[in-house]
Amino acid sequence: MPHSATGVSPFYANKGYNPQLTLSLKDIPFHIAHEVAEDLRSLHQFLWDKINTANQAYSKHANARCKPTPN
């Protein structure tokens, strides 16, 4: 189930893919492992940006109801 702030599931955010029911124990070539690591790095940057945008929206909404600090 996707999170409202990121639009992706927590599993996807941690692993970079949705879980599969099958498991393969064969070796993964280095270039594929490197590609997966780069994809995960890009995903984490994307999620950081989404969370930052959501936090800014939440702050703007919450701060709109606050009174200014007295002098």
N, CA, C and O atoms as a MOPAC input file, in Angstrom:
PM7 MOZYME 1SCF
protein

 N      0.85400 1    -1.17300 1     0.00000 1
 C      0.00000 1     0.00000 1     0.00000 1
 C      0.90100 1     1.23800 1     0.00000 1
 O      1.77000 1     1.36500 1     0.86200 1
 N      0.70300 1     2.14400 1    -0.95100 1
 C      1.53700 1     3.34300 1    -1.02000 1
 C      1.30400 1     4.29300 1     0.15200 1
 O      0.18900 1     4.40500 1     0.66300 1
 N      2.36100 1     4.96700 1     0.56600 1
 C      2.27000 1     5.98300 1     1.60800 1
 C      1.76700 1     7.27200 1     0.98000 1
 O      2.08500 1     7.56300 1    -0.17300 1
 N      0.98600 1     8.04700 1     1.72000 1
 C      0.38700 1     9.26100 1     1.16100 1
 C      1.43000 1    10.31900 1     0.80800 1
 O      1.22300 1    11.08600 1    -0.13300 1
 N      2.53800 1    10.38100 1     1.53300 1
 C      3.55300 1    11.40700 1     1.25700 1
 C      4.44600 1    11.04800 1     0.07900 1
 O      4.85500 1    11.92700 1    -0.68000 1
 N      4.75400 1     9.74900 1    -0.08300 1
 C      5.71600 1     9.34700 1    -1.11000 1
 C      5.07500 1     8.73200 1    -2.33900 1
 O      5.63800 1     8.78900 1    -3.43200 1
 N      3.90500 1     8.14500 1    -2.16600 1
 C      3.24700 1     7.47600 1    -3.28700 1
 C      3.78000 1     6.07800 1    -3.55600 1
 O      3.37700 1     5.44300 1    -4.53000 1
 N      4.69000 1     5.58200 1    -2.70000 1
 C      5.21100 1     4.22500 1    -2.85500 1
 C      5.11100 1     3.49300 1    -1.52200 1
 O      4.97900 1     4.11600 1    -0.46900 1
 N      5.17500 1     2.16200 1    -1.57900 1
 C      5.10600 1     1.37100 1    -0.35400 1
 C      6.42900 1     1.46800 1     0.40500 1
 O      7.46400 1     1.74700 1    -0.20000 1
 N      6.41200 1     1.24200 1     1.71800 1
 C      7.66500 1     1.24000 1     2.48100 1
 C      8.66300 1     0.20100 1     1.96400 1
 O      9.86700 1     0.45800 1     1.96000 1
 N      8.18900 1    -0.95400 1     1.53300 1
 C      9.08300 1    -1.97700 1     0.98500 1
 C      9.79100 1    -1.44200 1    -0.24700 1
 O     11.00300 1    -1.59900 1    -0.39100 1
 N      9.03200 1    -0.80700 1    -1.13900 1
 C      9.61600 1    -0.25000 1    -2.35700 1
 C     10.62500 1     0.83900 1    -2.01500 1
 O     11.66600 1     0.94800 1    -2.66400 1
 N     10.32700 1     1.64000 1    -1.00600 1
 C     11.23700 1     2.70800 1    -0.59400 1
 C     12.56100 1     2.14600 1    -0.08100 1
 O     13.61000 1     2.75400 1    -0.29100 1
 N     12.52600 1     1.00400 1     0.58100 1
 C     13.73900 1     0.39800 1     1.12800 1
 C     14.50600 1    -0.43900 1     0.12300 1
 O     15.73600 1    -0.48000 1     0.16000 1
 N     13.79700 1    -1.10300 1    -0.77000 1
 C     14.44200 1    -2.06100 1    -1.66100 1
 C     14.51800 1    -1.60800 1    -3.11700 1
 O     15.38400 1    -2.06500 1    -3.86300 1
 N     13.62000 1    -0.71400 1    -3.52500 1
 C     13.62100 1    -0.25400 1    -4.91000 1
 C     12.79400 1    -1.11400 1    -5.84300 1
 O     12.81800 1    -0.91200 1    -7.05700 1
 N     12.06700 1    -2.06500 1    -5.29600 1
 C     11.17700 1    -2.91100 1    -6.09000 1
 C     10.09600 1    -3.45500 1    -5.17300 1
 O     10.24300 1    -3.45200 1    -3.95100 1
 N      9.01600 1    -3.91800 1    -5.76900 1
 C      7.94900 1    -4.52900 1    -4.97900 1
 C      8.28400 1    -5.99700 1    -4.74700 1
 O      8.91700 1    -6.61800 1    -5.60100 1
 N      7.87500 1    -6.57100 1    -3.61100 1
 C      8.25300 1    -7.94800 1    -3.28800 1
 C      7.69000 1    -8.95900 1    -4.27700 1
 O      6.59600 1    -8.79500 1    -4.81700 1
 N      8.48000 1   -10.01200 1    -4.49700 1
 C      8.04700 1   -11.12400 1    -5.33900 1
 C      7.92000 1   -12.35900 1    -4.46000 1
 O      8.57600 1   -12.46600 1    -3.42400 1
 N      7.08800 1   -13.27300 1    -4.87400 1
 C      6.88300 1   -14.47700 1    -4.07500 1
 C      7.93000 1   -15.54700 1    -4.35400 1
 O      8.07200 1   -16.48700 1    -3.57300 1
 N      8.66600 1   -15.41800 1    -5.45700 1
 C      9.69600 1   -16.40300 1    -5.77600 1
 C     11.05600 1   -15.87300 1    -5.34400 1
 O     11.25700 1   -14.66100 1    -5.26800 1
 N     11.99300 1   -16.77900 1    -5.06000 1
 C     13.32200 1   -16.41400 1    -4.60300 1
 C     14.34700 1   -17.11600 1    -5.47300 1
 O     14.26200 1   -18.32400 1    -5.69600 1
 N     15.30900 1   -16.36000 1    -5.95800 1
 C     16.37600 1   -16.92800 1    -6.77700 1
 C     17.69100 1   -16.78900 1    -6.02600 1
 O     18.01200 1   -15.70600 1    -5.53600 1
 N     18.45000 1   -17.86600 1    -5.93300 1
 C     19.71400 1   -17.84600 1    -5.20900 1
 C     20.92400 1   -17.81200 1    -6.13800 1
 O     22.04900 1   -18.03300 1    -5.68800 1
 N     20.71500 1   -17.54100 1    -7.41800 1
 C     21.84500 1   -17.50600 1    -8.35200 1
 C     22.63500 1   -16.20700 1    -8.18600 1
 O     22.10800 1   -15.19900 1    -7.71500 1
 N     23.90400 1   -16.25200 1    -8.58100 1
 C     24.77300 1   -15.08000 1    -8.48800 1
 C     24.27900 1   -13.96800 1    -9.40500 1
 O     23.70900 1   -14.21800 1   -10.46700 1
 N     24.51300 1   -12.73800 1    -8.96700 1
 C     24.13500 1   -11.57100 1    -9.75000 1
 C     25.41700 1   -10.93700 1   -10.27700 1
 O     26.31900 1   -10.64600 1    -9.49200 1
 N     25.52100 1   -10.71600 1   -11.59600 1
 C     26.71300 1   -10.06700 1   -12.15000 1
 C     26.90100 1    -8.66200 1   -11.57300 1
 O     25.93000 1    -7.99400 1   -11.21700 1
 N     28.16600 1    -8.22000 1   -11.48400 1
 C     28.49000 1    -6.93100 1   -10.88300 1
 C     27.73700 1    -5.79400 1   -11.54800 1
 O     27.20100 1    -4.92900 1   -10.85600 1
 N     27.68300 1    -5.77300 1   -12.88000 1
 C     27.03600 1    -4.64400 1   -13.56300 1
 C     25.55100 1    -4.55200 1   -13.22400 1
 O     24.99700 1    -3.45400 1   -13.17900 1
 N     24.91300 1    -5.67200 1   -12.99000 1
 C     23.49900 1    -5.65000 1   -12.60100 1
 C     23.37200 1    -5.15900 1   -11.15800 1
 O     22.48400 1    -4.36400 1   -10.84800 1
 N     24.25600 1    -5.63000 1   -10.27800 1
 C     24.22800 1    -5.17400 1    -8.88300 1
 C     24.48200 1    -3.67000 1    -8.81700 1
 O     23.84100 1    -2.96400 1    -8.03900 1
 N     25.41400 1    -3.18100 1    -9.63300 1
 C     25.70700 1    -1.74400 1    -9.67000 1
 C     24.48800 1    -0.96700 1   -10.16700 1
 O     24.16500 1     0.09300 1    -9.63000 1
 N     23.81900 1    -1.48500 1   -11.17800 1
 C     22.61500 1    -0.83600 1   -11.71100 1
 C     21.51200 1    -0.77800 1   -10.65000 1
 O     20.83500 1     0.24100 1   -10.51100 1
 N     21.33700 1    -1.85600 1    -9.91400 1
 C     20.33300 1    -1.88500 1    -8.84400 1
 C     20.68800 1    -0.85800 1    -7.77000 1
 O     19.81300 1    -0.15300 1    -7.26800 1
 N     21.97100 1    -0.77400 1    -7.42000 1
 C     22.40200 1     0.19800 1    -6.41100 1
 C     22.15200 1     1.62800 1    -6.89100 1
 O     21.70600 1     2.46800 1    -6.11000 1
 N     22.43200 1     1.91400 1    -8.16100 1
 C     22.17600 1     3.25100 1    -8.71400 1
 C     20.68100 1     3.55000 1    -8.73800 1
 O     20.26600 1     4.66300 1    -8.41300 1
 N     19.87800 1     2.57500 1    -9.11700 1
 C     18.42300 1     2.76300 1    -9.11900 1
 C     17.91800 1     3.06200 1    -7.70800 1
 O     17.04500 1     3.91000 1    -7.52300 1
 N     18.46300 1     2.37100 1    -6.72800 1
 C     18.05700 1     2.58000 1    -5.33900 1
 C     18.47800 1     3.96700 1    -4.85300 1
 O     17.73000 1     4.62800 1    -4.13300 1
 N     19.68400 1     4.41200 1    -5.25000 1
 C     20.13200 1     5.75400 1    -4.89200 1
 C     19.20200 1     6.79800 1    -5.50000 1
 O     18.82200 1     7.75600 1    -4.82800 1
 N     18.83500 1     6.61900 1    -6.76100 1
 C     17.90700 1     7.54800 1    -7.41600 1
 C     16.54300 1     7.53400 1    -6.73300 1
 O     15.92100 1     8.58100 1    -6.55600 1
 N     16.08600 1     6.35900 1    -6.35500 1
 C     14.80700 1     6.24000 1    -5.66700 1
 C     14.84300 1     6.97800 1    -4.33500 1
 O     13.89700 1     7.68800 1    -3.99600 1
 N     15.92000 1     6.81700 1    -3.58100 1
 C     16.01600 1     7.49700 1    -2.28800 1
 C     16.02300 1     9.01200 1    -2.45500 1
 O     15.43400 1     9.72400 1    -1.64200 1
 N     16.68300 1     9.51500 1    -3.49900 1
 C     16.66200 1    10.95400 1    -3.76000 1
 C     15.24700 1    11.40400 1    -4.11300 1
 O     14.78800 1    12.44100 1    -3.63400 1
 N     14.55400 1    10.63000 1    -4.94800 1
 C     13.17200 1    10.93200 1    -5.32700 1
 C     12.28100 1    10.97700 1    -4.08600 1
 O     11.47500 1    11.89400 1    -3.92900 1
 N     12.42800 1     9.98100 1    -3.20400 1
 C     11.61000 1     9.92300 1    -1.99200 1
 C     11.93300 1    11.07400 1    -1.05100 1
 O     11.03000 1    11.64000 1    -0.43500 1
 N     13.21500 1    11.42900 1    -0.93300 1
 C     13.59100 1    12.56100 1    -0.09600 1
 C     12.91200 1    13.82300 1    -0.61100 1
 O     12.38600 1    14.61100 1     0.17500 1
 N     12.92100 1    14.01900 1    -1.93400 1
 C     12.26600 1    15.18700 1    -2.53300 1
 C     10.76300 1    15.18200 1    -2.26000 1
 O     10.19200 1    16.22000 1    -1.92500 1
 N     10.11900 1    14.02300 1    -2.40100 1
 C      8.67300 1    13.92100 1    -2.15800 1
 C      8.34000 1    14.21900 1    -0.69400 1
 O      7.38300 1    14.93800 1    -0.40500 1
 N      9.12500 1    13.66900 1     0.21800 1
 C      8.88100 1    13.89800 1     1.64300 1
 C      9.11600 1    15.36400 1     1.98700 1
 O      8.35600 1    15.94700 1     2.76000 1
 N     10.15300 1    15.96100 1     1.42400 1
 C     10.42900 1    17.37000 1     1.66500 1
 C      9.27600 1    18.23700 1     1.16200 1
 O      8.86300 1    19.17500 1     1.84500 1
 N      8.75700 1    17.93200 1    -0.01800 1
 C      7.61700 1    18.67100 1    -0.56700 1
 C      6.39200 1    18.51400 1     0.32800 1
 O      5.68800 1    19.48800 1     0.59600 1
 N      6.13700 1    17.29400 1     0.79000 1
 C      4.99400 1    17.05100 1     1.67500 1
 C      5.16500 1    17.81300 1     2.98800 1
 O      4.20700 1    18.40000 1     3.49200 1
 N      6.37400 1    17.80600 1     3.54300 1
 C      6.62300 1    18.53500 1     4.79400 1
 C      6.40500 1    20.03200 1     4.62200 1
 O      5.86200 1    20.68400 1     5.51300 1
 N      6.81700 1    20.57800 1     3.49800 1
 C      6.59800 1    22.00100 1     3.23700 1
 C      5.11000 1    22.31400 1     3.15400 1
 O      4.65500 1    23.33300 1     3.67500 1
 N      4.35500 1    21.44000 1     2.49900 1
 C      2.90400 1    21.64900 1     2.39700 1
 C      2.25300 1    21.56200 1     3.77600 1
 O      1.38400 1    22.37000 1     4.10500 1
 N      2.67000 1    20.58700 1     4.58200 1
 C      2.11800 1    20.44900 1     5.92800 1
 C      2.45500 1    21.68500 1     6.76300 1
 O      1.60300 1    22.20000 1     7.48800 1
 N      3.69200 1    22.15500 1     6.66000 1
 C      4.11000 1    23.33900 1     7.42100 1
 C      3.31400 1    24.56600 1     7.00600 1
 O      2.86800 1    25.34000 1     7.85200 1
 N      3.13800 1    24.74100 1     5.70600 1
 C      2.39200 1    25.90100 1     5.20800 1
 C      0.96400 1    25.88100 1     5.75400 1
 O      0.45000 1    26.90700 1     6.19900 1
 N      0.33300 1    24.71700 1     5.71800 1
 C     -1.03400 1    24.58400 1     6.21100 1
 C     -1.09400 1    24.84100 1     7.72100 1
 O     -1.97400 1    25.55800 1     8.19500 1
 N     -0.16600 1    24.25900 1     8.46600 1
 C     -0.16000 1    24.41500 1     9.92900 1
 C      0.17900 1    25.84800 1    10.32600 1
 O     -0.42600 1    26.39700 1    11.24600 1
 N      1.13000 1    26.44700 1     9.64700 1
 C      1.54700 1    27.80500 1     9.99000 1
 C      0.49500 1    28.84600 1     9.62800 1
 O      0.49700 1    29.94100 1    10.19000 1
 N     -0.39500 1    28.52700 1     8.70800 1
 C     -1.44900 1    29.47200 1     8.32200 1
 C     -2.40000 1    29.73000 1     9.48600 1
 O     -3.03600 1    30.78200 1     9.55200 1
 N     -2.49500 1    28.77300 1    10.40000 1
 C     -3.39400 1    28.90700 1    11.55000 1
 C     -2.70900 1    29.49300 1    12.77200 1
 O     -3.36000 1    29.72500 1    13.79000 1
 N     -1.40500 1    29.73800 1    12.69100 1
 C     -0.65900 1    30.26700 1    13.83800 1
 C     -0.74400 1    31.78600 1    13.88600 1
 O     -0.80300 1    32.46500 1    12.86100 1
 N     -0.74800 1    32.28200 1    15.08900 1
 C     -0.72500 1    33.73000 1    15.28400 1
 C      0.73000 1    34.19300 1    15.28900 1
 O      1.61700 1    33.44700 1    15.70200 1
 N      0.97600 1    35.41700 1    14.83500 1
 C      2.35300 1    35.92500 1    14.86500 1
 C      2.86000 1    36.04600 1    16.30200 1
 O      2.07800 1    36.23100 1    17.23400 1
 N      4.15000 1    35.94000 1    16.46200 1
 C      4.77500 1    36.08100 1    17.77400 1
 C      4.66900 1    37.53400 1    18.22900 1
 O      4.97500 1    38.44100 1    17.45600 1
 N      4.24000 1    37.77000 1    19.47200 1
 C      4.15400 1    39.15400 1    19.94900 1
 C      5.55100 1    39.76300 1    20.10200 1
 O      6.52000 1    39.06300 1    20.39600 1
 N      5.62900 1    41.07300 1    19.89600 1
 C      6.92300 1    41.77300 1    20.01400 1
 C      7.26500 1    42.05600 1    21.43200 1
 O      8.31500 1    42.63600 1    21.70900 1

